């Protein structure tokens, strides 16, 4: 996150140190959407300083002030918001956010599956591909444009989605494919057998941030016209098999608890269970027309 090309640490971050030089808290903002109607922010406070309201106040007020820099760049009638998050277990953070006029907007579940606990390999569900659909791994360079198009269609109504210029989305996906943790053998595409057109995508990583003992199912989406045929389930089971073949003990993913496509039910049907809950908090900076999917 700190290395994102659209983040300028000299203006988008603030660190607070104790007199002895120990870092006790920091905040950052990310003004990366076009138009900038949502600004993403975060505050982290050292556990020993959790009760220091002056520290929370300093960082949250800084985040609010800096986020308002987007106002001149945003459409005049658009609602502007500052977006952050908190673990459902972090009562202190939630209390501080509410004190600063943030409201809980959405909840996301971290779901997990332990491959060993889900049965011996021979008894694991195997992918059942609909007729006319095959699966293959991504080919960087050759698949870039259609991969982005597929993802844009699949997530067009996802909470928080704001359509971006195609070239910007393409640059972001290529940045991910240039990252050290990218493995093309773990990015799977569901394609039409007749012409090779991409209808679904599942991107995976061998390690999940914060859950390094597990693989990560990062993005799983199917084009709307191809939903209801079992493609998402087949992609997910195919990803599980690929991770298990590398002796990775399980997988995790994050899902919108209010997802309208039935994603949560799908994940539960293949043996995943919720292990953590994370809340999204939103502070309105200016009222107006909401351009972001709800």
KEKE-3310 file (N, C-alpha, C; in steps of 0.2 Angstrom, whole numbers, plus 5000, padded with zeros to 4 digits):
npx = (5004:5010:5018:5011:5008:5000:5001:5007:5019:5024:5013:5002:5003:5005:5015:5017:5027:5034:5042:5054:5057:5050:5038:5021:5009:5000:4994:4985:4980:4971:4969:4963:4953:4944:4931:4937:4928:4927:4937:4950:4955:4966:4969:4981:4985:4997:4996:4998:4994:4981:4971:4973:4965:4969:4978:4971:4962:4971:4976:4964:4958:4967:4967:4954:4955:4965:4958:4948:4954:4951:4939:4939:4942:4932:4916:4903:4890:4891:4891:4903:4915:4924:4932:4935:4940:4936:4940:4928:4930:4938:4934:4938:4943:4932:4924:4931:4930:4916:4915:4920:4911:4910:4900:4894:4894:4895:4897:4910:4915:4928:4932:4936:4944:4950:4959:4963:4954:4942:4941:4948:4958:4953:4939:4936:4925:4925:4928:4914:4912:4902:4894:4904:4912:4929:4944:4958:4975:4981:4988:4999:4999:4994:4981:4977:4968:4955:4954:4953:4941:4932:4932:4928:4914:4910:4910:4903:4892:4896:4897:4904:4910:4916:4915:4930:4941:4946:4959:4966:4961:4967:4981:4982:4979:4990:5000:4998:5001:5015:5020:5029:5023:5015:5009:5007:5002:4992:4982:4966:4956:4940:4934:4925:4923:4922:4926:4936:4933:4933:4924:4924:4934:4947:4958:4972:4983:4998:5000:4991:4989:4992:4987:4997:4999:4989:4982:4977:4961:4958:4951:4936:4925:4911:4905:4889:4880:4883:4881:4874:4876:4885:4899:4906:4907:4914:4926:4931:4933:4942:4953:4955:4960:4972:4979:4980:4987:5000:5003:4998:4989:4976:4963:4959:4946:4938:4922:4908:4896:4883:4881:4874:4874:4874:4886:4891:4883:4888:4901:4900:4894:4904:4912:4918:4920:4915:4927:4932:4926:4924:4921:4916:4918:4910:4912:4903:4909:4904:4887:4877:4874:4876:4889:4894:4893:4880)
npy = (4994:5006:5009:5012:5020:5031:5037:5049:5049:5060:5069:5061:5054:5052:5052:5048:5051:5045:5054:5047:5042:5031:5024:5028:5029:5030:5038:5037:5042:5038:5044:5038:5036:5039:5049:5058:5053:5045:5044:5034:5030:5027:5023:5019:5014:5012:4997:5000:5013:5014:5020:5033:5046:5059:5055:5047:5057:5067:5060:5056:5068:5074:5065:5068:5082:5081:5073:5081:5088:5084:5090:5101:5094:5085:5080:5093:5090:5078:5066:5066:5056:5049:5034:5021:5007:4994:4981:4969:4965:4975:4986:4998:5005:5006:5014:5026:5030:5032:5043:5052:5055:5045:5032:5015:5006:4994:4976:4964:4947:4937:4922:4905:4890:4874:4863:4849:4847:4846:4834:4819:4819:4812:4813:4826:4839:4839:4850:4854:4858:4868:4863:4867:4876:4879:4878:4888:4894:4912:4922:4933:4949:4944:4942:4953:4964:4958:4952:4962:4968:4958:4957:4970:4970:4959:4965:4976:4980:4979:4982:4998:5000:5010:5015:5015:5024:5014:5013:5016:5006:4995:4998:4996:4982:4977:4982:4973:4961:4963:4962:4955:4944:4939:4925:4917:4904:4903:4911:4909:4907:4905:4900:4901:4887:4887:4900:4904:4915:4925:4922:4921:4924:4919:4924:4920:4918:4912:4915:4923:4940:4943:4930:4920:4906:4902:4900:4913:4917:4929:4938:4933:4931:4931:4935:4943:4938:4925:4919:4908:4895:4887:4891:4899:4892:4881:4887:4891:4878:4873:4881:4878:4865:4867:4875:4866:4856:4861:4859:4868:4872:4877:4889:4907:4920:4936:4942:4952:4954:4956:4953:4952:4942:4930:4925:4922:4911:4902:4900:4894:4883:4875:4872:4882:4894:4907:4917:4929:4946:4961:4978:4991:5009:5024:5042:5056:5068:5078:5081:5074:5067:5050:5042:5029:5012:5004)
npz = (5000:5004:4994:4983:4967:4967:4979:4990:5001:5008:5010:5012:5023:5041:5055:5073:5086:5102:5115:5117:5105:5100:5089:5091:5084:5069:5053:5038:5021:5006:4991:4978:4969:4954:4949:4964:4975:4985:4999:5006:5022:5036:5053:5065:5081:5094:5104:5118:5119:5118:5126:5125:5121:5116:5106:5097:5093:5087:5076:5069:5066:5058:5047:5043:5039:5029:5020:5015:5005:4993:4988:4979:4968:4965:4957:4957:4962:4969:4982:4995:5004:5018:5021:5031:5042:5054:5065:5071:5084:5089:5100:5105:5094:5086:5094:5095:5082:5080:5089:5081:5071:5062:5053:5054:5040:5032:5034:5033:5031:5035:5028:5030:5026:5030:5023:5027:5036:5029:5024:5016:5002:4991:4994:4993:4986:4968:4954:4944:4928:4918:4902:4888:4894:4899:4909:4912:4915:4918:4905:4906:4898:4886:4890:4897:4894:4892:4904:4913:4908:4911:4925:4928:4924:4932:4945:4945:4952:4965:4982:4986:4974:4961:4944:4935:4924:4910:4906:4918:4927:4920:4921:4935:4937:4930:4938:4949:4943:4941:4953:4967:4973:4964:4955:4940:4939:4948:4945:4939:4924:4918:4903:4888:4878:4864:4858:4867:4875:4890:4905:4918:4933:4944:4956:4965:4979:4986:5000:5012:5017:5034:5037:5035:5035:5026:5010:4998:4992:4981:4971:4965:4953:4941:4925:4924:4914:4914:4926:4939:4933:4939:4938:4946:4958:4953:4949:4962:4968:4960:4963:4976:4975:4968:4977:4988:4982:4983:4995:5004:5018:5019:5015:5013:5012:5009:5011:5007:5018:5015:5002:4987:4977:4982:4987:4999:5004:4994:4997:5010:5006:5001:5012:5019:5032:5043:5051:5056:5058:5049:5050:5039:5040:5037:5034:5031:5021:5012:5008:4994:4978:4978:4970:4971:4971:4981)
capx = (5000:5014:5022:5006:5011:4996:5001:5013:5019:5025:5007:4997:5004:5007:5017:5017:5032:5035:5049:5060:5058:5045:5032:5015:5003:5001:4988:4987:4974:4972:4965:4965:4948:4943:4933:4939:4922:4928:4944:4951:4960:4967:4973:4984:4988:5000:4991:4999:4991:4974:4967:4975:4961:4972:4982:4966:4959:4976:4976:4958:4957:4972:4964:4948:4957:4968:4954:4945:4958:4948:4933:4939:4943:4926:4910:4900:4884:4893:4893:4910:4915:4930:4930:4940:4937:4938:4938:4922:4933:4941:4929:4941:4943:4925:4921:4934:4927:4909:4916:4922:4906:4909:4895:4896:4891:4895:4901:4913:4917:4934:4930:4942:4943:4956:4959:4963:4948:4937:4941:4953:4958:4948:4932:4934:4922:4929:4925:4910:4912:4896:4896:4906:4917:4935:4948:4966:4978:4981:4994:5000:5000:4989:4974:4976:4962:4949:4953:4950:4934:4928:4932:4923:4907:4908:4910:4900:4887:4899:4898:4910:4913:4915:4918:4936:4944:4948:4967:4968:4960:4972:4987:4982:4980:4997:5004:4998:5005:5022:5022:5033:5019:5011:5010:5002:4999:4987:4976:4962:4951:4935:4933:4921:4927:4921:4931:4941:4931:4934:4918:4925:4941:4948:4965:4974:4990:5000:5000:4986:4991:4989:4986:5002:4998:4984:4982:4972:4957:4958:4946:4932:4919:4908:4901:4882:4876:4885:4880:4869:4878:4890:4905:4910:4909:4920:4933:4933:4935:4948:4958:4957:4964:4978:4983:4981:4993:5006:5003:4995:4984:4969:4962:4954:4944:4934:4916:4903:4891:4876:4882:4867:4874:4874:4892:4892:4880:4892:4907:4898:4892:4910:4915:4921:4916:4917:4932:4932:4921:4927:4916:4917:4915:4910:4910:4901:4912:4899:4881:4876:4872:4881:4891:4897:4888:4879)
capy = (5000:5012:5010:5013:5025:5037:5039:5053:5049:5067:5072:5056:5050:5056:5048:5051:5047:5047:5058:5042:5040:5026:5026:5026:5029:5033:5038:5038:5042:5036:5047:5035:5035:5045:5055:5056:5054:5041:5044:5029:5032:5022:5025:5013:5016:5007:4995:5003:5020:5013:5024:5040:5049:5064:5053:5046:5064:5070:5056:5056:5075:5075:5062:5072:5088:5080:5070:5086:5091:5081:5093:5105:5089:5081:5083:5097:5087:5071:5065:5064:5052:5046:5027:5017:5001:4992:4974:4969:4964:4981:4990:5005:5009:5008:5019:5032:5032:5035:5049:5057:5055:5039:5027:5008:5006:4987:4971:4959:4941:4933:4915:4901:4882:4870:4857:4843:4846:4845:4827:4816:4822:4808:4814:4833:4840:4841:4855:4852:4863:4868:4861:4873:4880:4876:4883:4889:4900:4918:4923:4940:4952:4942:4942:4959:4968:4955:4950:4968:4969:4953:4959:4976:4967:4955:4968:4983:4982:4977:4988:5003:5000:5016:5013:5019:5024:5008:5013:5016:4999:4991:4999:4993:4975:4976:4983:4967:4956:4964:4962:4949:4938:4936:4918:4916:4898:4903:4915:4905:4910:4901:4902:4898:4883:4889:4905:4906:4921:4924:4923:4921:4924:4918:4926:4917:4919:4906:4917:4928:4945:4942:4923:4917:4899:4900:4903:4918:4918:4936:4940:4928:4934:4929:4940:4942:4934:4918:4917:4903:4889:4884:4893:4902:4886:4877:4890:4890:4871:4872:4885:4874:4859:4870:4877:4860:4852:4864:4858:4874:4869:4880:4896:4912:4925:4941:4943:4956:4950:4958:4952:4950:4937:4923:4923:4919:4904:4898:4899:4890:4876:4871:4870:4888:4896:4914:4917:4936:4951:4968:4983:4997:5015:5030:5048:5060:5075:5083:5077:5074:5061:5045:5039:5023:5006:5003)
capz = (5000:5004:4987:4977:4963:4968:4986:4991:5008:5011:5011:5013:5030:5047:5061:5079:5090:5109:5117:5117:5098:5099:5085:5095:5080:5062:5049:5031:5017:4999:4986:4972:4964:4949:4953:4971:4979:4992:5001:5010:5027:5041:5059:5069:5087:5098:5109:5125:5119:5116:5130:5124:5116:5112:5100:5092:5091:5083:5070:5065:5064:5053:5042:5040:5036:5023:5015:5012:4999:4986:4987:4973:4962:4964:4954:4962:4965:4971:4989:4996:5010:5020:5022:5035:5044:5061:5067:5075:5090:5091:5102:5106:5087:5084:5099:5093:5075:5081:5092:5076:5066:5057:5054:5052:5034:5030:5037:5029:5034:5033:5028:5030:5025:5032:5018:5030:5040:5025:5021:5012:4995:4987:4996:4992:4980:4962:4950:4938:4923:4913:4895:4884:4898:4901:4914:4911:4919:4915:4901:4906:4892:4881:4893:4901:4892:4893:4911:4916:4906:4915:4932:4928:4923:4938:4951:4943:4958:4972:4987:4986:4967:4957:4938:4934:4917:4908:4906:4925:4929:4917:4924:4942:4936:4928:4943:4953:4940:4942:4960:4969:4975:4958:4952:4935:4939:4953:4942:4934:4920:4915:4896:4883:4874:4857:4856:4872:4879:4897:4908:4925:4935:4951:4957:4971:4981:4991:5006:5013:5022:5041:5038:5031:5034:5022:5003:4998:4986:4982:4967:4962:4949:4935:4922:4925:4910:4915:4933:4939:4930:4943:4936:4952:4962:4950:4950:4969:4970:4956:4966:4982:4973:4966:4983:4992:4978:4985:5002:5008:5022:5018:5011:5016:5007:5012:5007:5009:5022:5012:4995:4984:4972:4985:4987:5006:5003:4990:5001:5015:5003:5000:5018:5022:5038:5045:5057:5058:5055:5049:5048:5035:5043:5033:5037:5025:5020:5009:5005:4987:4974:4979:4963:4972:4972:4988)
cpx = (5004:5017:5017:5008:5006:4996:5008:5014:5021:5019:5001:4998:5006:5009:5018:5022:5032:5041:5055:5061:5054:5039:5026:5009:5004:4994:4990:4980:4976:4967:4966:4959:4947:4936:4934:4933:4922:4936:4945:4957:4961:4971:4975:4987:4991:4996:4992:4996:4984:4969:4968:4971:4964:4976:4977:4963:4964:4976:4970:4956:4961:4969:4958:4950:4960:4963:4950:4948:4955:4942:4934:4940:4937:4920:4906:4894:4885:4894:4900:4911:4922:4928:4936:4937:4939:4936:4932:4924:4936:4936:4932:4941:4936:4922:4924:4931:4920:4910:4917:4917:4906:4903:4896:4891:4890:4899:4904:4916:4923:4932:4936:4940:4950:4955:4959:4957:4942:4936:4947:4953:4953:4941:4931:4930:4926:4925:4920:4909:4906:4899:4898:4911:4923:4939:4955:4968:4979:4988:4995:5002:4995:4982:4972:4969:4956:4948:4950:4943:4929:4927:4927:4916:4905:4907:4906:4895:4889:4899:4904:4912:4911:4919:4924:4937:4947:4956:4969:4967:4966:4979:4988:4983:4987:5002:5004:5002:5012:5024:5025:5029:5014:5013:5005:4998:4993:4981:4973:4957:4946:4933:4928:4925:4927:4925:4936:4939:4931:4927:4918:4932:4941:4956:4967:4982:4992:5000:4995:4989:4988:4987:4991:5002:4993:4985:4976:4968:4955:4952:4943:4926:4918:4904:4893:4879:4878:4884:4874:4870:4883:4898:4909:4912:4915:4926:4935:4936:4942:4954:4960:4961:4971:4982:4984:4987:5000:5007:5002:4989:4977:4969:4958:4952:4940:4928:4911:4897:4884:4877:4876:4868:4874:4881:4894:4889:4885:4898:4906:4897:4898:4915:4919:4917:4919:4922:4933:4927:4925:4922:4919:4914:4915:4908:4909:4905:4908:4893:4880:4874:4878:4883:4894:4892:4887:4876)
cpy = (5006:5014:5011:5020:5032:5039:5043:5053:5055:5070:5067:5052:5054:5051:5051:5047:5050:5051:5053:5040:5034:5028:5024:5027:5032:5033:5039:5039:5040:5039:5044:5033:5041:5044:5053:5057:5050:5042:5039:5031:5026:5025:5019:5016:5011:5004:4998:5010:5020:5018:5031:5043:5055:5062:5051:5052:5067:5067:5057:5063:5076:5072:5065:5078:5086:5077:5075:5090:5089:5086:5097:5100:5085:5084:5087:5094:5080:5071:5063:5061:5050:5039:5024:5011:4999:4985:4974:4968:4970:4986:4997:5008:5011:5014:5026:5034:5035:5042:5055:5057:5050:5035:5020:5007:4998:4983:4966:4953:4939:4926:4911:4893:4879:4863:4850:4841:4844:4838:4825:4819:4818:4810:4822:4834:4842:4846:4852:4858:4862:4866:4868:4878:4876:4881:4882:4894:4906:4918:4931:4943:4950:4943:4948:4962:4964:4953:4956:4969:4964:4955:4965:4974:4964:4959:4975:4985:4980:4983:4992:5003:5007:5015:5018:5019:5017:5008:5013:5009:4994:4992:4996:4986:4973:4977:4976:4962:4957:4963:4955:4943:4936:4930:4917:4909:4897:4908:4911:4909:4904:4904:4898:4893:4885:4894:4908:4913:4920:4926:4923:4921:4923:4919:4923:4918:4914:4908:4923:4933:4944:4934:4919:4910:4897:4903:4908:4918:4926:4939:4934:4931:4931:4934:4938:4938:4927:4915:4912:4896:4885:4886:4895:4896:4882:4880:4890:4883:4870:4875:4881:4869:4862:4872:4871:4856:4855:4863:4864:4871:4871:4886:4900:4917:4930:4942:4948:4952:4951:4957:4949:4945:4930:4920:4919:4912:4899:4895:4894:4883:4872:4870:4876:4891:4903:4914:4924:4940:4958:4973:4989:5003:5020:5036:5053:5067:5080:5079:5078:5068:5056:5041:5032:5018:5005:4995)
cpz = (5000:4998:4981:4974:4964:4975:4987:4999:5012:5013:5013:5020:5035:5053:5067:5083:5098:5110:5116:5110:5096:5095:5089:5090:5073:5058:5042:5027:5010:4995:4979:4967:4960:4947:4960:4976:4986:4993:5006:5015:5032:5047:5063:5075:5091:5103:5116:5125:5117:5119:5129:5119:5113:5106:5095:5089:5086:5076:5066:5063:5058:5046:5039:5036:5029:5018:5011:5006:4993:4984:4980:4967:4960:4960:4959:4965:4969:4979:4990:5003:5011:5023:5026:5038:5051:5062:5072:5083:5093:5094:5103:5099:5085:5088:5096:5086:5076:5084:5086:5070:5061:5059:5051:5046:5031:5034:5032:5033:5031:5034:5027:5029:5027:5028:5022:5034:5036:5021:5017:5005:4991:4988:4995:4986:4974:4958:4945:4934:4919:4906:4892:4888:4900:4906:4912:4915:4915:4911:4902:4899:4887:4884:4897:4900:4894:4900:4915:4914:4910:4922:4933:4928:4929:4944:4950:4949:4964:4976:4986:4979:4964:4950:4937:4926:4916:4909:4914:4928:4926:4920:4931:4941:4934:4933:4948:4950:4939:4949:4962:4970:4970:4955:4947:4935:4944:4951:4937:4931:4918:4909:4892:4878:4866:4854:4861:4876:4886:4900:4915:4927:4943:4952:4964:4972:4986:4998:5007:5019:5029:5042:5034:5030:5029:5015:5003:4991:4986:4978:4964:4959:4943:4932:4923:4921:4910:4922:4933:4936:4934:4942:4942:4957:4959:4950:4957:4970:4966:4960:4973:4980:4971:4972:4987:4989:4980:4992:5007:5012:5022:5015:5015:5011:5012:5008:5011:5012:5019:5005:4992:4979:4975:4986:4994:5006:4999:4994:5007:5012:5002:5006:5021:5028:5040:5051:5060:5055:5055:5047:5044:5039:5038:5036:5031:5026:5017:5006:4998:4984:4975:4972:4964:4974:4979:4989)
residu = (UNK:UNK:UNK:UNK:UNK:UNK:UNK:UNK:UNK:UNK:UNK:UNK:UNK:UNK:UNK:UNK:UNK:UNK:UNK:UNK:UNK:UNK:UNK:UNK:UNK:UNK:UNK:UNK:UNK:UNK:UNK:UNK:UNK:UNK:UNK:UNK:UNK:UNK:UNK:UNK:UNK:UNK:UNK:UNK:UNK:UNK:UNK:UNK:UNK:UNK:UNK:UNK:UNK:UNK:UNK:UNK:UNK:UNK:UNK:UNK:UNK:UNK:UNK:UNK:UNK:UNK:UNK:UNK:UNK:UNK:UNK:UNK:UNK:UNK:UNK:UNK:UNK:UNK:UNK:UNK:UNK:UNK:UNK:UNK:UNK:UNK:UNK:UNK:UNK:UNK:UNK:UNK:UNK:UNK:UNK:UNK:UNK:UNK:UNK:UNK:UNK:UNK:UNK:UNK:UNK:UNK:UNK:UNK:UNK:UNK:UNK:UNK:UNK:UNK:UNK:UNK:UNK:UNK:UNK:UNK:UNK:UNK:UNK:UNK:UNK:UNK:UNK:UNK:UNK:UNK:UNK:UNK:UNK:UNK:UNK:UNK:UNK:UNK:UNK:UNK:UNK:UNK:UNK:UNK:UNK:UNK:UNK:UNK:UNK:UNK:UNK:UNK:UNK:UNK:UNK:UNK:UNK:UNK:UNK:UNK:UNK:UNK:UNK:UNK:UNK:UNK:UNK:UNK:UNK:UNK:UNK:UNK:UNK:UNK:UNK:UNK:UNK:UNK:UNK:UNK:UNK:UNK:UNK:UNK:UNK:UNK:UNK:UNK:UNK:UNK:UNK:UNK:UNK:UNK:UNK:UNK:UNK:UNK:UNK:UNK:UNK:UNK:UNK:UNK:UNK:UNK:UNK:UNK:UNK:UNK:UNK:UNK:UNK:UNK:UNK:UNK:UNK:UNK:UNK:UNK:UNK:UNK:UNK:UNK:UNK:UNK:UNK:UNK:UNK:UNK:UNK:UNK:UNK:UNK:UNK:UNK:UNK:UNK:UNK:UNK:UNK:UNK:UNK:UNK:UNK:UNK:UNK:UNK:UNK:UNK:UNK:UNK:UNK:UNK:UNK:UNK:UNK:UNK:UNK:UNK:UNK:UNK:UNK:UNK:UNK:UNK:UNK:UNK:UNK:UNK:UNK:UNK:UNK:UNK:UNK:UNK:UNK:UNK:UNK:UNK:UNK:UNK:UNK:UNK:UNK:UNK:UNK:UNK:UNK:UNK:UNK:UNK:UNK:UNK)
# end
